[in-house]
Structure formats: structure tokens, C-alpha cells
Amino acid sequence: MKILIVLTSHDTLGDTGRKTGFWLEEFAAPYYAFVDAGAKVTLASPAGGQPPLDPKSDDPGAQTDDTRRFRQDAEAQRLLASTRPLGEAQAADYDAVFYPGGHGPLWDLAEDPKSVSLIETMLAAGKPVAAVCHAPGVLRHAKTADGNPLVQGRQVTGFSNAEEDAVQLSDVVPFLVEDELKQLGGLYSSGPDWQPHVVGDGLLITGQNPASSVGVAEALLERLKN
């Protein structure tokens, strides 16, 4: 079982002067779910090397058992510091792909043709694609074989407008995940703010927010078993 985790390389929160990147818990929880299940995990990012960590996700209040485990795990930290360039990742080499969130993916991975091609190729080959929180935004340019938006008519979720309003970044992000998924014809649903909400539609698995990251990882592993 080989799983590719694709992280953002984008570290700037619009023109606010603040930093962003990937959300630590949304990487750490799925990473350990996969590793503990016996999967071989490869990490990639558009630029390769160390992906930027959203500093907010390193705050004491954002820590979980998985993030604390990561901080004590020299091997996981080494892997994260040396992600392979996304352009080198071939869909044929993996059984599934997972995208952690954080605001960073809205700027780079959502627009990255290599990422779009990877998603399209994986799904066309019958391999699952999973994304959590802001990462479902990476689906915005992906299409089906007949040219329709990939999410059209599919059950999906992602960071809600209410949650984006709550963190006061609705006017900063390049697009709102909820609005984008709906505009593309996705059958968007959300649960209560900050509570786990995971949606599976065939090979596509999405989660609403950081609290959903474990559930998305578990759903992906379950899909791989079937």
C-alpha cells in the first residue's frame, strides 16, 4: 500500500504580510494513520524540500497527540524536510493520494497543472483521492474524461464559509472553498463549525476542517481495503 501525501509550497497569506502553509494536524494525523496501517508514505510538494508550516497550526492550542508525536519523531521530520518535487511523482507509483489543508494550497496546488493531472490520472485509474479542510480547493480545475468539472454531481465538503468568516480570512483567500465547490456543481455539505465531517463519493473523499483529518485518513484506508 503506497500513499502519496501532497503538501503546499506556498507560505504567504495574500497581501497581509502574514505567513501560511500547511496545517500541522492535517498532515500529522493522516501520516500516522497511514504509517500505523503499514502503508509506505511518500511526501511531495510543488517546490520539493521543506514545505512551509502555517505558524498558527503550531500554537499550543492547536496541538494533538499526533502533532506531539510528530515533534518527537526525527524520521518523520526528516521526510517532511525533504519532500520530492511534485513534478517527479507518477500516479502509477501510488495506490492513493492525500492532500492536507492549511491555506497554502489555495494559492499553489489549486492552480498547479501537475497536481490537476495527478488527481485526474489517479481517479481515472481507479485510485482514491482524498483532501481535507482547504485542500478540496485543489479540485477546482480537475475534470472528468468528458471535460466536466470533476466535482460536478459528487458529494463533497471542505472548509465552510462560516469557518472562513470565523478566522477572518474570507476577504484574503483567493477563493472560498465552499463557494467554489458549489459553483462547479459539487453537492456540498457541511457539519457544525469545527466538528468532524467526512464525505465519501466513490473514489473521492473530502473532509471539512482539521477535526476531520483522522476521519478522512480512515476512510481512505477503508477504501483501499475494498
Wavefront OBJ file of the C-alpha trace (Angstrom):
o trace
v 0.000 0.000 0.000
v 1.699 3.156 -1.257
v 0.225 6.566 -0.419
v 1.404 9.933 -1.699
v 0.844 12.983 0.520
v 0.986 16.266 -1.393
v 1.739 19.408 0.617
v 1.737 23.079 -0.313
v 4.866 25.119 -1.019
v 3.075 28.475 -0.602
v 3.930 30.461 2.524
v 2.326 33.915 2.146
v -1.201 34.771 3.290
v -2.252 37.026 0.432
v -1.016 40.581 0.928
v -1.419 40.534 4.719
v 2.297 40.114 5.373
v 1.474 37.038 7.454
v 2.713 33.511 6.868
v 0.711 30.442 5.918
v 1.418 26.941 4.628
v 0.113 23.510 5.557
v -1.795 22.795 8.771
v 0.289 20.553 11.023
v -2.513 18.385 12.439
v -3.939 17.769 8.967
v -0.602 16.303 7.962
v 0.383 14.536 11.175
v -2.874 12.702 11.914
v -3.234 11.137 8.434
v 0.513 10.454 8.219
v 0.405 8.323 11.364
v -2.882 6.692 10.383
v -1.233 5.582 7.147
v 2.096 4.546 8.688
v 0.421 2.657 11.529
v -1.683 0.793 8.945
v 1.518 -0.387 7.256
v 1.454 1.969 4.283
v 4.577 3.227 2.579
v 4.184 7.008 2.588
v 5.888 9.410 0.176
v 5.750 13.182 0.610
v 5.744 15.657 -2.279
v 5.271 19.394 -2.796
v 5.411 21.708 -5.821
v 8.860 23.071 -4.925
v 10.202 19.988 -3.162
v 12.149 20.207 0.079
v 10.702 21.588 3.306
v 7.092 22.750 2.901
v 6.081 25.826 4.923
v 4.191 25.225 8.148
v 1.296 27.523 8.969
v 2.542 29.072 12.229
v -0.999 29.145 13.635
v -1.076 25.356 13.474
v 1.960 25.274 15.764
v 0.214 27.225 18.522
v -0.162 25.337 21.832
v -3.947 25.276 21.465
v -3.731 23.553 18.076
v -1.709 20.580 19.302
v -2.985 16.997 19.336
v -1.489 13.622 20.220
v -0.432 13.269 16.581
v 1.320 16.644 16.388
v 3.130 15.913 19.643
v 4.150 12.525 18.265
v 5.489 14.240 15.150
v 7.608 16.608 17.243
v 9.284 13.577 18.822
v 9.716 11.724 15.508
v 13.056 12.502 13.893
v 12.368 10.256 10.886
v 9.043 11.942 10.087
v 10.669 15.352 10.404
v 13.454 14.249 8.055
v 10.916 13.071 5.476
v 8.992 16.334 5.720
v 12.160 18.371 5.247
v 12.943 16.546 2.006
v 9.662 16.233 0.093
v 10.158 15.258 -3.526
v 9.197 17.733 -6.259
v 5.610 17.104 -7.286
v 6.615 17.005 -10.953
v 8.563 13.814 -10.267
v 5.582 11.986 -8.758
v 3.928 9.487 -11.085
v 0.385 8.300 -10.447
v 1.366 4.775 -11.460
v 3.670 4.537 -8.430
v 0.941 5.056 -5.825
v -2.303 3.478 -4.683
v -3.816 6.712 -3.342
v -3.093 10.407 -2.867
v -3.921 12.610 0.118
v -3.884 16.424 0.343
v -3.600 18.109 3.769
v -5.041 21.583 4.093
v -3.916 24.876 5.510
v -4.493 27.997 3.452
v -1.390 27.480 1.306
v -2.949 25.023 -1.187
v -5.471 27.672 -2.299
v -2.640 29.609 -3.930
v -0.371 26.931 -5.395
v -1.841 23.419 -5.541
v -5.272 24.655 -6.659
v -3.604 26.132 -9.758
v -0.807 23.577 -10.287
v -1.232 21.673 -13.587
v 0.914 18.808 -12.245
v -1.420 18.419 -9.289
v -4.502 18.607 -11.502
v -3.064 15.954 -13.806
v -2.181 13.724 -10.847
v -5.721 13.911 -9.472
v -7.307 13.216 -12.847
v -4.946 10.320 -13.582
v -5.372 8.712 -10.168
v -9.168 8.748 -10.352
v -9.196 7.550 -13.965
v -7.049 4.615 -12.864
v -9.498 3.697 -10.099
v -7.317 5.049 -7.293
v -8.746 7.142 -4.451
v -8.039 10.835 -3.915
v -8.601 12.443 -0.504
v -8.368 16.039 0.704
v -9.208 17.830 3.950
v -10.168 21.352 5.032
v -8.874 23.853 2.433
v -7.319 21.118 0.311
v -10.565 20.229 -1.533
v -9.841 23.510 -3.296
v -7.205 21.599 -5.288
v -10.102 20.004 -7.181
v -11.230 23.280 -8.781
v -9.573 22.734 -12.191
v -9.738 18.924 -12.308
v -12.046 17.468 -14.916
v -13.541 14.130 -15.870
v -12.646 12.383 -19.115
v -15.581 14.067 -20.843
v -14.443 17.537 -19.775
v -16.876 18.239 -16.965
v -15.748 19.542 -13.568
v -14.580 16.596 -11.509
v -16.768 17.514 -8.542
v -19.927 18.044 -10.619
v -22.697 15.896 -9.189
v -20.423 14.484 -6.479
v -20.903 14.652 -2.730
v -18.132 16.876 -1.365
v -17.169 19.015 1.601
v -14.398 21.378 2.593
v -13.705 24.388 4.806
v -17.035 26.166 5.140
v -17.776 29.839 4.524
v -18.798 30.129 8.191
v -15.447 28.765 9.325
v -13.548 31.077 6.945
v -15.539 34.001 8.339
v -14.678 32.863 11.855
v -10.941 33.048 11.153
v -11.490 36.412 9.410
v -9.861 35.403 6.143
v -12.842 35.423 3.762
v -11.553 38.613 2.138
v -7.947 37.351 1.992
v -8.162 33.944 0.327
v -8.199 33.761 -3.497
v -11.488 31.848 -3.361
v -13.835 30.320 -0.799
v -13.742 26.529 -0.850
v -17.469 26.107 -0.196
v -18.463 28.595 -2.893
v -16.053 27.101 -5.426
v -17.228 23.524 -4.923
v -20.862 24.612 -5.256
v -20.166 26.715 -8.344
v -18.552 23.701 -10.015
v -21.691 21.654 -9.420
v -20.464 19.790 -6.359
v -23.111 18.576 -3.917
v -21.561 20.391 -0.977
v -22.479 19.638 2.619
v -21.081 20.754 5.948
v -21.494 19.889 9.592
v -21.258 22.204 12.606
v -18.229 24.510 12.633
v -15.021 22.783 13.762
v -16.692 19.389 14.155
v -15.678 16.310 12.126
v -17.488 15.960 8.809
v -16.236 13.479 6.211
v -17.857 12.796 2.844
v -17.068 9.906 0.534
v -18.283 9.692 -3.052
v -16.761 6.704 -4.779
v -13.033 7.285 -5.046
v -13.242 10.899 -3.854
v -13.037 11.547 -0.102
v -13.201 15.017 1.437
v -13.195 16.429 4.971
v -14.459 19.781 6.223
v -11.861 21.000 8.714
v -8.881 19.993 10.881
v -11.126 17.861 13.101
v -11.970 15.786 10.020
v -8.413 14.778 9.145
v -8.391 11.470 11.027
v -11.772 10.523 9.575
v -10.618 11.271 6.037
v -7.492 9.170 6.536
v -9.528 6.271 7.944
v -11.997 6.494 5.059
v -9.119 6.423 2.581
v -7.603 3.341 4.219
v -11.009 1.645 4.215
v -11.401 2.427 0.508
v -8.005 0.887 -0.204
v -9.015 -2.326 1.578
v -12.138 -2.757 -0.579
l 1 2 3 4 5 6 7 8 9 10 11 12 13 14 15 16 17 18 19 20 21 22 23 24 25 26 27 28 29 30 31 32 33 34 35 36 37 38 39 40 41 42 43 44 45 46 47 48 49 50 51 52 53 54 55 56 57 58 59 60 61 62 63 64 65 66 67 68 69 70 71 72 73 74 75 76 77 78 79 80 81 82 83 84 85 86 87 88 89 90 91 92 93 94 95 96 97 98 99 100 101 102 103 104 105 106 107 108 109 110 111 112 113 114 115 116 117 118 119 120 121 122 123 124 125 126 127 128 129 130 131 132 133 134 135 136 137 138 139 140 141 142 143 144 145 146 147 148 149 150 151 152 153 154 155 156 157 158 159 160 161 162 163 164 165 166 167 168 169 170 171 172 173 174 175 176 177 178 179 180 181 182 183 184 185 186 187 188 189 190 191 192 193 194 195 196 197 198 199 200 201 202 203 204 205 206 207 208 209 210 211 212 213 214 215 216 217 218 219 220 221 222 223 224 225 226
